[in-house]
Amino acid sequence: MTYFYVFLGGGLGSLARYIISKFSARVIPMDFPIGTLIANLVACILLALLVVGFSNKQADFQWIQPLLIIGFCGGFSTFSTFSNETFALIDGGHIGLALLNVAISIIAGIGLIFLIRIKG
């Protein structure tokens, strides 16, 4: 059953990321990969909230980790797309935007998880 939860969560997370990327590209047309950034940061927030919220209840909610933490958050966030979009910025001569993308993604992602887990 664990494999099914990972499969289901991963599919739903990937679909959510795709929808956010398409929607944000329409609403905020720019060279910067804002959709991937939004998805990755929201995934960091969700993952941290789930870890904090269910840390003392793992025995009662054993499906949470494979479905939501591993599956959904894993499918929703994406290092490969982040890397590819950052490379595309570099390849297109947008070195500053590429560095900004890396800095925001890493600092904000780790910072969000840090803040939520420390407060939790």
C-alpha positions as CSV (number, residue, x, y, z in Angstrom):
1,M,0.0,0.0,0.0
2,T,2.9,2.4,0.7
3,Y,4.0,2.3,-3.0
4,F,0.4,3.2,-4.0
5,Y,0.4,6.2,-1.7
6,V,3.7,7.4,-3.1
7,F,2.4,6.9,-6.6
8,L,-0.9,8.7,-5.9
9,G,0.7,11.6,-4.0
10,G,3.5,12.0,-6.7
11,G,0.9,12.2,-9.5
12,L,-1.2,14.7,-7.7
13,G,1.8,16.8,-6.8
14,S,3.1,16.8,-10.3
15,L,-0.3,17.8,-11.6
16,A,-0.5,20.7,-9.1
17,R,3.0,21.9,-10.1
18,Y,2.0,21.8,-13.8
19,I,-1.2,23.8,-13.1
20,I,0.7,26.4,-11.0
21,S,3.4,26.8,-13.7
22,K,0.9,27.3,-16.5
23,F,-1.3,29.7,-14.5
24,S,1.6,31.8,-13.3
25,A,3.1,32.0,-16.8
26,R,-0.3,33.5,-18.0
27,V,-0.7,35.9,-15.0
28,I,3.0,36.9,-14.7
29,P,4.6,36.7,-18.1
30,M,8.4,37.0,-17.7
31,D,11.6,35.3,-18.4
32,F,12.0,34.3,-14.7
33,P,10.7,30.8,-13.9
34,I,8.2,32.0,-11.3
35,G,5.9,29.0,-11.5
36,T,8.7,26.6,-10.5
37,L,9.8,28.9,-7.7
38,I,6.3,29.2,-6.3
39,A,5.7,25.4,-6.5
40,N,9.1,24.7,-4.8
41,L,8.5,27.2,-2.0
42,V,4.9,26.1,-1.4
43,A,6.2,22.5,-1.3
44,C,8.8,23.5,1.4
45,I,6.1,25.1,3.5
46,L,3.7,22.2,3.1
47,L,6.5,19.6,3.9
48,A,7.6,21.5,7.0
49,L,4.0,21.9,8.2
50,L,3.4,18.2,7.7
51,V,6.6,17.1,9.5
52,V,5.8,19.4,12.4
53,G,2.1,18.6,12.5
54,F,2.4,14.9,12.4
55,S,5.7,14.3,14.2
56,N,4.1,13.0,17.3
57,K,1.3,11.1,15.5
58,Q,3.3,9.0,13.0
59,A,1.8,5.7,14.4
60,D,-1.7,6.9,13.8
61,F,-1.1,8.5,10.4
62,Q,1.4,6.1,8.7
63,W,0.0,7.0,5.3
64,I,1.0,10.7,5.7
65,Q,4.6,10.3,4.9
66,P,4.3,8.2,1.7
67,L,1.3,10.0,0.4
68,L,1.9,13.7,1.3
69,I,5.6,14.1,2.3
70,I,7.3,11.8,-0.1
71,G,4.7,11.6,-2.9
72,F,2.9,14.9,-3.1
73,C,5.7,17.2,-1.9
74,G,8.2,15.2,-4.0
75,G,6.1,15.5,-7.1
76,F,5.1,19.1,-6.4
77,S,8.6,20.4,-6.0
78,T,11.2,19.7,-8.7
79,F,14.9,20.0,-8.6
80,S,15.3,18.9,-12.2
81,T,13.0,21.6,-13.6
82,F,14.6,24.2,-11.4
83,S,18.0,23.2,-12.7
84,N,16.9,23.1,-16.3
85,E,15.2,26.5,-16.1
86,T,18.3,28.0,-14.4
87,F,20.5,26.6,-17.2
88,A,18.1,28.1,-19.8
89,L,18.5,31.5,-18.1
90,I,22.3,31.2,-18.2
91,D,22.2,29.9,-21.8
92,G,19.9,32.9,-22.8
93,G,22.4,35.4,-21.3
94,H,20.3,36.1,-18.2
95,I,23.1,35.4,-15.7
96,G,21.7,37.8,-13.1
97,L,18.2,36.1,-13.2
98,A,19.8,32.7,-13.0
99,L,21.8,33.7,-9.8
100,L,18.6,35.3,-8.4
101,N,16.7,32.1,-9.1
102,V,19.3,30.0,-7.3
103,A,19.6,32.4,-4.4
104,I,15.9,32.8,-3.8
105,S,15.1,29.1,-4.2
106,I,17.8,27.9,-1.8
107,I,17.7,30.6,0.8
108,A,13.9,30.9,0.9
109,G,13.3,27.2,0.7
110,I,15.6,26.3,3.5
111,G,14.6,29.4,5.4
112,L,10.9,28.5,5.3
113,I,11.5,25.0,6.5
114,F,13.8,26.3,9.2
115,L,11.2,28.9,10.4
116,I,8.3,26.5,10.4
117,R,10.2,23.6,12.1
118,I,11.7,25.9,14.8
119,K,8.3,27.4,15.5
120,G,6.6,24.0,15.5
